[in-house]
């Protein structure tokens, strides 16, 4: 299996933070920006002519990720599979407005979990999306703000499922997710403690490739099942003015 991890295109929240330095006023489930739409179009154009030959597409159920993945799926004529566990850190939440004007740092403001898009809303917004069976009629999140301790476990679930479904195959699998989750996923994959310092940067609409190794019979240095980081944070299909 080769895994291609895409971050969603620029969202309204990304733009908010880039211009204000704060998440206050964020949307719990933002759409991508006009610049994000340009990023997505160029990504899809690249995929159409790339040698990667993607065979499967999975996406977070957050709107910005589905918007990005839907263009790739339509371009490549592949099913668009929703996957609840690919969501961004924290889940669907908003800041508690009672604490907004107390001068707290963003990270210290209490956060309130919200419902997330319902099955009907997801269907109306993205008719091609294959909605997971665990999505409730009342919304796909419906939980408190996701605890820090839950995130590495979720990353492990995603990795375990990917390996169960695609490991030791020639499948080329794309997941469309988020920068925070990307960090937990890579840390889990590389056995890096989740609390250790450091950050794996991933631009909007960028892609990282991880080869889980089918092995090369003619090369003793690449045994079957060997993990290889082929590239991280690839953005060469985006012009400099669209890098965010």
N, C-alpha and C positions, 0 to 999 in steps of 0.2 A: 504493500500500500504506500502510495505517496499522498501525504496530507497537505493541502493548501489552505492555510488559515488566513482569511481575509478580515480586515476590519471594515466596518460600515463606512460609508461616505460621511462627509462633514454634516453634523447635525446642528439644529438650532442651539442646543446646549453647548456644543463645542464652540460655536461662534460667540455665544454669550460669555463664556469663560475667557476666550481669546481677547475679547474687547473690554471686559470689565475686571477680570482677575477674580471673579467670584461666581459661585454657583447659585447664589440667591436670585430667585426669579426663574429658576429652571423649570422646564416641563418634565413631568414624570415619564413621558414617552414621546419625545420630540420626533418631528419629521426631519429629513435632510434639507439642507439649504439649496438655493440655486447653484452655488459653487459645488455642493455635493452632487447635484444632478449632473454637472459637467464631469466631475470625477468618475461617476458611475458609467457614463456613456463612453469615456475613454478606456476605462477598465474593460468594459464589454467588447469594445472594438478590438482591444489587444487579445482578449480571450478567443475571439473568433478566428484569429490567425496564429495563435500560439501553438507550439508543439505539445502542450501538456495533455490535451485530450481528456478533459475532465469527464468523469463517468457518473458522479453523484454530487448533489448539492444539498447541504443542510443549512438551516438558518435559525438564529435566535428569533423569538417571537416579538421582539421589540421593533417598533415601526421602522426606525432608521436602518436596522439590519435587513428586514424583509424588503424594504424599498431597494436596497442595494443588491441583494441576492436575486430579486425577481427579474432584474434586468439581465443579469448573467444567465439565469435559467431560461428566460425567453430567447436570448441570443443563441444559446447552445442547444435549445430544444431538449432540456432536461427537466425532470420533475423537481418541484420546489418543496423540499421536505422541512417542515417546522420541527424544532427540537427545543423543548422548554429549558433544558439545562444549559443552553448556550447563552443565556441572558447575562447582562452586565452585573457586576458586583452590586449587591444591595437589593436587586430586584426592582420592582416598580414602587417608587416612593416619592414623597414630597417632604420638604422641610416643615416642621411644626411652626406655623405662623406666630404663635405666642412667644417664640424665642427670637424672632428675626431681628428685632430692634434692641437687643440686649448687648450688642457689641461682641458676640461670640464669634470665634473662627468658624468657618463653614463646617469643619469636621466635628465641632462640638455641639452643633445645633441638633436637637433630637429630630429623628426622621420617622415619618408615619407611612407604613406600608399601605398600598392601594390595591385595587382589584386587577388592574391590567385589562387589556382588550378582551371582550367576550368572544365566544365562538362566532356569533353572528357578525360582530364588528370586524373580526379578522376575515371572515368570508366576504363581506361586502367590500373591504378595502383591497383584498388580495384574492380574487376568485381562484387563481391557480395554486394557492398555497395548500399543501396537504397538512391539515391541522392535526396535531397529535391527539391521541385518545384521552390523555390526561387533562386536556383543557376543558374547564368547566363552563357551563352556560353563563355563569356569573362573572367570569374573568379568569385569565390563566395564572394570575399571581395569588391574590387573596391571602397574603401572609404579612407578618411584620417585616421590617427592614432586615435583610439577610445578615446574619452574624458573621464576623470575620472567620470564626472557626468552621463555618459551613462551606466556605468557598473552596478550600483545598479538597474537601471530600467530593464536592460537585465536579471539580476538575478531574478527579480520579474516576468518577462515574462516566464522564464523557470519554476519557481515554480507554477505559475498560470496554465500553460499548463499541467504540470505533474498532478496537482490536478484535473483538468478538465477531463483528459483522464484516470487516474488511482486511483484517490482519493476514499476512502471508498470501495476499492476492496481488494482482496487477491493477487493482482499482486505483483511480486517481480522484480523491475525495476532497471537495471544497467545503469548508465551514465558514459561514459569515457570522461574525460575533463582535467582540468588543475588546478594547485595549486592557481593561482591568482583568477580565477573564483570561485573556491571552497570557498575562503574567502568571496567573495561578496554573494555567495549563502547562506552560513551559517549565515552571518550577517543579510541578508534579512529574513531568516527563524526565527531567534531568536530576531528580532527587535533590533539589535545592530546598532547604527549609523555608516554609512560607513566610517566616518573620525575618529572614536574612535581608540585609540592605541591598539595594540595587533595583533597577527597573529595565525591562525589555521594551524599548520604544517601538511603537507601531503607528505609522501615519494613517490618516483617514484614507480608506480605499487601497491601502498597501497590502501586500501578501507575503507570507512566510511559507517556506516549503520544508517539510520534514519527510525524509524517506525512511520507511520502516524496514526496507531491505528485502528484496526477493533473492538477493545473492547473485553473483556473477561466476559461473562455472570456470571461466578462464582467468579469474583474478582471486588469488588466495587471500588478498588483503581486504576483500569485501565479502565476508561470509554471509550466508543466508540469515536474515533476521537482524543484521547490524543496523543500528540507528544512525542516521546521518542528517545533520542540519545542512540542507542544500543551500538555502539562502534565507535571510531574515529581513523583513521590512523593505521589500522590493517595491520601488515606486517609479521605475524608469519609463513607464507608459504615461506618466503625468508630467506636464510642464511645470517648471519651478513656480509659476504664479498660482498653480492649483494645489501646491503642497500645503497641507494643514495637519 
